Amino acid sequence: MTRRDPASSDPSIPSIQDYSDLAKTYDAKRYVEEVHTAHEARRRNVLLSILPSQVDIAGDVACGTGRGIGILQGVARRVVGVDGTLAMLRLVGDKFGHAAWVAQSNAAQLPFPDGTFDLVISLNFLHLFKTVDEKAAFVTEMGRVVKPGGVVVAEFDNALQGLVLGAARKYLGKDIGYDWPWQIRRCFTPDIFSAPQIVGANLPFVWRLPIVSRLDSHTKTFPLSLLSTRIFARAIRR
């Protein structure tokens, strides 16, 4: 279910995705199976490798139940989570208490002044939207609230994964949010960001034969970075 942000009358602002019905069971059903746990561990390691080692304040946009907040606590003195679903933010409060601040907001209209954060991340979110323009609106807003020289890291579903698997899902399946690497780069406008660094995480299931399974730990390396299921795009705010 989606709903238009009541604070905005601009039809170009992407809608909030309301996850109230999923909040209670979200953690119990996501990232719990053995293969998913392994994928998540590798994805976490890739993400940590491209984050700054230490910053003052970091934000997690579309934070859900706090997966990214837990990661950011290792690199930031203060962490803020933003989500459009209040039920998700309540779970963040249950997990982290006063160790994390939260704000309910549309990710395309963040309630912070320009240059608030040293680091902003957004995980497992942008694939919910179909067009590059929608995703670029979110990335641009993340750039607005980051200080010059600060870092934005956004996670994308890769249409080039396994050469053909992502394309099949994008054009023949029901998954709307897959993006080609060149589309991902378009989300980071050059007047706001440096050229984004593209880093892969997790090879698709079709690659998971015992003889090549060890390749999954090398997805940061070209060309595996472009064949991975997920892509982290890291850019510096100009």
N, C-alpha and C positions, 0 to 999 in steps of 0.2 A: 504494500500500500504506500502511496506517496501523498504528500500534501504540500501545497504552496506555503512558503514561509509567510505567516500572517503579518510580519513586519515589513514585507516587501510587496509593492504593487507592480514590480517590473517583471513582465512575463519572460524575459530573457534569463532571469535568475533560475538556475536548476532547482528542482523541487527537493525538499527534505525526504529522505527515505525513512519511514517510521517502522522501527523494529520492536515496538512495545510487546507484540504477541510472541516474539522469539526470545526476548531478553532472559527469561527465567531458565530456559533450557539451552541457551546459546553455548555456554562453556561446556556443558555436559555432552554436547553433540559435535563440537568442532575440535579438531586437532587431538583426538583422543585415541584413534586406532593406531596400531603400531607403525604402519607406513606413514600416516599423517604426522605422528610424533617425530619420526626421522626427518621428514620433509621440513617440518617446522624448525627443528634444531639446526638444520643446514641453512635454512632461510635466515634464521636469527643470527647465525655466525657471519653470513654474508653481509647482512645489514650492519652489524657491529663493526665490521671491517671498514666500512665507508663513512661511519659517523665520526664527528670530532671526538677526541679523547676526553675533553672536559669543557663544558660551557656553563654559563650562569643560569639561563632560563631556556627551556625547550617546550614546544607544544606538539601535541598529537591530535591531528585533525581527523574527525570521524573515528574517535578512539574506541567506540564500542564498549566492551566490558573491561578494557584496559591492557590488552596484549602489548601494545606499543608503549604504554606508560611504564610497564615493568622494565622494558628495555631502556627507556630513557632515564630511569632513575639511576642507572649505572654511569651515565655521562653528564647529567645535569644536576645542578644544585636545587633548582626549582622546576617542577613539571606541571604543565596545564593540559588537561584533556578537554576536547570539544566534541560534542555530538548533538545531533538533532533529536535524539530519543531520550527522554528523561529517565525511563526505566533502565536504560543502559548505564547512565551516569550514576544512578543509585547503586548499581552493582560495583562500579568503580569506587564509590565511597565506602562500600562494605569491605572491599579488598584493601584499599590503601589508606583509608581514613584521611587524616590531615596531611599525609605525605604527598598528596596530589590535589591540586585545585581543579575544579571542573566548571564548565560553562555550557549551557544549552544554546545552540545556535545553528543556523544554516551555514554550512562550510563555505558557501560562496559569499557570505557577508559576516565575516568574523568580527566579534565585538571587541577588538583591540586596536589601539593606535598604531600608526605606521612604525615599523622598526621596533616592535616590542620584544621579539625573540632572537636568540642567537641561532636557533635550530628549530625547524619544523619538519615533522614527518607525517605521512599519510599512508596507511597500510590497508590493503584489502578493501578498498573503497571505490576507486575511480572506475573499476570494471562494471560498476552498477549503472553507468551512464553510457549512452550509445555513441554520441558524437565527440569528435576531437574538440570542437568548440566548447562543449560543456566541461570537458576535462581541463581545457586550457583556462576556463574561468576559475576553477578551483585552484589550479596551480598559480595563476596570477595573484589570486587573493592571498595564498600562502606567501608568495613573494612580497606582497605589500607589508605583511606584519613581521617580516624578517629584517634585521638590521643589514645595512650594506656590509658585505663580506661574510654574512651569515649563510647558512646552508639549508636548502630544501631537499628532502628525499621523498619521492613518491613511488608507490608500487603499482605496476601495471600488469595485466594479463597479456601475454605475448602471442600475437597472431602467427609469428614465424616459428613457434615451438615445434620441434620435430620435423621441420620443413613443411609438412602438410597438415599435421594434426590441428594446429590452431586455426588454419584457414578453413578447414572443414567445419570446425565448430562455429567459426565466425559467420560463414556464409550458408551453411547447410543445417546447422543446429539452432538451438534456442539461446545460446550465449551471445549477448549483444555487445559485450564490452571489450573484446579482444582488439588490440592495436598493433600495427606494424611498427617496428623500431623507428622508422622515419616519422610516423605519426606521433609517437611518444616525444621525439625531439621537438616537434612543432608546438607542443604544449608549453614549452619554455621559451617565451619570446625573447629575442636577443637584446632588446632594449632594457630588459629587467634582469636577465640571467646570463651567466657565462654558458658556453656550450655544455649541455649535460653529459655527464659520464654515465654510460649504460653498463649495468652489471647484472648478470643473470643469476638466477637461483632456482634450483630444482629442474632436472630434466624430466620430460613427460614419461608416462608409464611405458610407452612403447620402447623406450631406450633401456628399460630395467631388466636386462638380461644379465645373469651372473658375470659373464665375461666383460661386460662394459659398465657394470653398476658403479664401480669405483670412479667413473668419470663424473659422477654427480657431485663429487667434492671439488671439482675443477671448473665449475660453471662461471667463475669470474673471468676465465680466460677465453679469448676469441679463438674459434668461432662458437664454442659452447655457450658463451654468454648470449648469443643471438638465437640459440636453439632452445633455451630454457623456457619452462612454463611461466615463470614470473621474471619480471625485469624491475630492478630498482634504478630509477633515474635520479642522479645526484647533481645539483647545480648550485653555484654560488651566486648570491644576490649582488648585483653591481652597485 
